[in-house]
Amino acid sequence: GERHSHAIRMIEAILDDVPEIQSINMCYDVACVFESALHRYKPEWKETIRARIGRFHLYGHEHSCHVLYNLLRTQGYGLMIGEEPEHLWFIILHLIKSGRVS
């Protein structure tokens, strides 16, 4: 399974650096699992942090995830796809030297 500690630490760093942030809407491939883990770890963030699943990753989830974590069903996400970083990496992939050794 995915480790959520990195994502939680990133949120902590953002809130430490910019304490006036009132809420964070984020996309995460496993938001259905992450959001409950986050609220167990930091219950005070329940009203502050919302995690939803990007459109392409949503297809691999159960029906309940489609209802509860769909970007199109959640106010504040607009027409976001949720895969924007992956699109950027694909565009600049040719600029990155491979670390693989044959």
C-alpha positions in Angstrom: 0.0 0.0 0.0 0.9 3.6 -0.3 2.5 5.4 2.6 0.6 8.5 3.5 3.3 10.0 5.7 4.9 11.9 2.8 1.6 13.5 1.8 0.7 14.4 5.4 4.2 15.9 5.9 3.7 18.0 2.7 0.4 19.3 4.0 2.0 20.1 7.4 4.8 22.0 5.6 2.3 24.0 3.5 0.3 25.0 6.6 3.5 25.9 8.5 4.8 28.1 5.7 1.4 29.7 5.0 -0.6 29.6 8.2 -3.4 31.8 6.8 -4.6 29.0 4.5 -8.1 28.2 5.4 -8.6 25.1 3.3 -6.8 22.7 0.9 -8.5 20.8 -1.9 -6.2 18.1 -3.2 -6.2 15.2 -5.6 -4.7 11.9 -4.6 -5.0 8.5 -6.4 -6.1 6.8 -3.1 -8.0 9.7 -1.5 -10.6 7.4 -0.2 -8.0 5.7 2.0 -5.9 8.8 2.6 -8.7 11.1 3.8 -9.7 8.7 6.6 -6.1 8.1 7.6 -5.5 11.8 7.6 -8.5 12.5 9.8 -7.4 9.8 12.3 -3.9 11.3 12.5 -5.0 15.0 12.5 -8.7 15.2 13.5 -8.5 19.0 13.6 -8.0 19.0 9.8 -11.3 17.4 9.0 -12.9 20.7 7.9 -9.7 22.0 6.4 -8.4 19.3 4.1 -10.4 17.6 1.4 -8.9 14.9 -0.8 -10.6 13.6 -4.0 -9.6 11.1 -6.7 -8.5 12.2 -10.1 -10.7 11.2 -13.0 -8.5 8.6 -14.5 -7.8 6.8 -11.2 -11.4 6.9 -10.2 -12.2 4.0 -12.7 -10.3 1.6 -10.5 -12.3 2.3 -7.4 -15.6 1.0 -6.0 -18.9 2.7 -6.7 -18.9 4.4 -3.3 -15.7 6.1 -4.2 -17.3 7.4 -7.4 -20.0 9.0 -5.3 -17.9 10.3 -2.4 -14.6 11.2 -4.0 -15.5 12.3 -7.6 -14.0 15.7 -8.6 -17.1 16.5 -10.6 -19.4 15.9 -7.6 -17.4 18.1 -5.2 -17.8 21.9 -5.0 -14.5 23.8 -5.3 -12.7 21.5 -7.8 -14.2 23.0 -11.0 -13.4 21.0 -14.1 -10.0 19.8 -12.7 -8.9 16.5 -14.0 -6.6 15.6 -11.1 -3.8 14.3 -13.3 -2.0 17.6 -14.1 1.4 16.6 -12.6 1.4 13.4 -14.7 0.7 15.4 -17.9 3.6 17.8 -17.1 6.0 14.9 -16.5 4.9 13.3 -19.8 5.6 16.5 -21.7 9.1 17.0 -20.2 10.1 13.3 -20.0 12.6 13.7 -22.9 14.5 16.3 -20.8 15.1 13.9 -17.9 18.0 11.5 -18.0 17.1 8.0 -17.2 18.6 6.5 -14.1 18.3 3.0 -15.4 21.4 1.0 -16.1 21.2 -1.7 -18.8 
